Amino acid sequence: MLKDLDSTMLFDTYAPLLTEKQRDTLDLYYNEDLSLAEIAESAGTTRQAVMNCIRKSEQNLKDIEEKMQLCQRSKRAGEIIEKLAGIIKNDSRAGKLLDELRELI
């Protein structure tokens, strides 16, 4: 259970596909940075139950990403945009298009 950028990106992308309980638990864990004990206390459950919920939720997010690949594609698109930016840095029209592309991802 690592609070890393990849896990946060998966949560931000696919949170609507989780159950309400899973969404709320991961939100408290990732976004509010609460500990397992704090989440358990607020939910009236045990740390172990919270840990199990987080692990199951993270696995669900990974399974969804494996099928949909939205996060992977978004990362790749960002990498390509940055390469293009380096190539066309002096072309103002192309720069505007790159800004529009950045807004999409």
C-alpha atoms as one frame of an Amber mdcrd trajectory, in Angstrom:
protein
   0.000   0.000   0.000   2.122   2.820  -1.281   0.853   6.336  -1.642   2.579
   6.900  -4.945   1.758   8.980  -7.978   0.630   5.971 -10.027  -1.886   4.864
  -7.390  -3.204   8.396  -7.033  -3.538   8.736 -10.801  -5.452   5.454 -10.984
  -7.759   6.628  -8.211  -8.360  10.005  -9.857  -9.138   8.333 -13.177 -11.256
   5.384 -12.113 -12.765   6.371  -8.740 -16.324   6.492 -10.153 -16.044   2.784
 -10.940 -15.431   1.845  -7.293 -18.057   1.328  -4.649 -18.895   4.289  -2.427
 -17.095   2.658   0.506 -13.976   2.038  -1.576 -14.030   5.599  -2.951 -14.445
   7.125   0.493 -11.712   4.970   2.034  -9.202   5.687  -0.727 -10.082   9.380
  -0.669  -9.293   9.538   3.037  -6.107   7.539   2.529  -4.717   9.277  -0.580
  -6.185  12.764  -0.573  -6.707  13.461   3.123  -3.536  11.530   4.063  -5.209
   9.871   7.055  -3.608   6.853   8.696  -5.250   3.447   8.787  -6.067   4.002
  12.450  -7.704   7.372  11.754  -9.800   5.940   8.926 -10.789   2.938  11.042
 -11.850   5.175  13.911 -13.976   7.406  11.690 -15.593   4.374  10.028 -16.091
   2.458  13.269 -14.062  -0.510  12.057 -10.606  -2.025  12.477  -7.292  -1.079
  10.908  -7.215  -4.534   9.313 -10.594  -3.964   7.657  -9.407  -0.615   6.304
  -6.188  -2.188   5.024  -8.166  -4.954   3.309 -10.484  -2.407   1.712  -7.541
  -0.364   0.420  -5.764  -3.422  -0.960  -8.902  -4.694  -2.693  -9.655  -1.241
  -4.071  -6.117  -0.797  -5.369  -6.292  -4.196  -7.040  -9.607  -3.244  -8.652
  -8.019  -0.036  -9.965  -5.052  -1.970 -11.376  -7.378  -4.487 -13.040  -9.411
  -1.689 -14.618  -6.254   0.069 -15.837  -4.979  -3.177 -17.324  -8.127  -3.342
 -19.441  -8.661   0.349 -20.202  -5.070   1.692 -20.202  -6.276   5.292 -19.833
  -3.540   6.295 -17.387  -0.835   4.657 -19.467  -2.054   6.420 -22.597  -2.265
   9.743 -20.793   1.322   9.410 -19.557   2.516   8.505 -23.020   0.631  11.417
 -24.584   2.271  13.776 -22.081   5.711  12.439 -22.967   5.062  12.932 -26.687
   3.756  16.456 -26.122   6.889  17.398 -24.206   9.101  15.994 -26.987   7.137
  18.000 -29.538   7.465  21.104 -27.394  11.240  20.781 -27.530  11.202  20.397
 -31.284   8.850  23.288 -32.089   9.633  25.671 -29.247   9.992  28.710 -31.555
   6.749  28.259 -33.492   4.020  30.250 -31.731   1.136  28.598 -33.620   2.365
  25.137 -32.756   2.897  26.261 -29.165  -0.760  27.206 -28.905  -1.760  23.780
 -30.196   0.498  22.121 -27.645  -1.138  24.134 -24.888  -4.528  22.886 -26.076
  -3.246  19.302 -26.068  -1.880  19.716 -22.540  -5.337  20.789 -21.373  -6.773
  17.536 -22.700  -4.547  15.287 -20.603
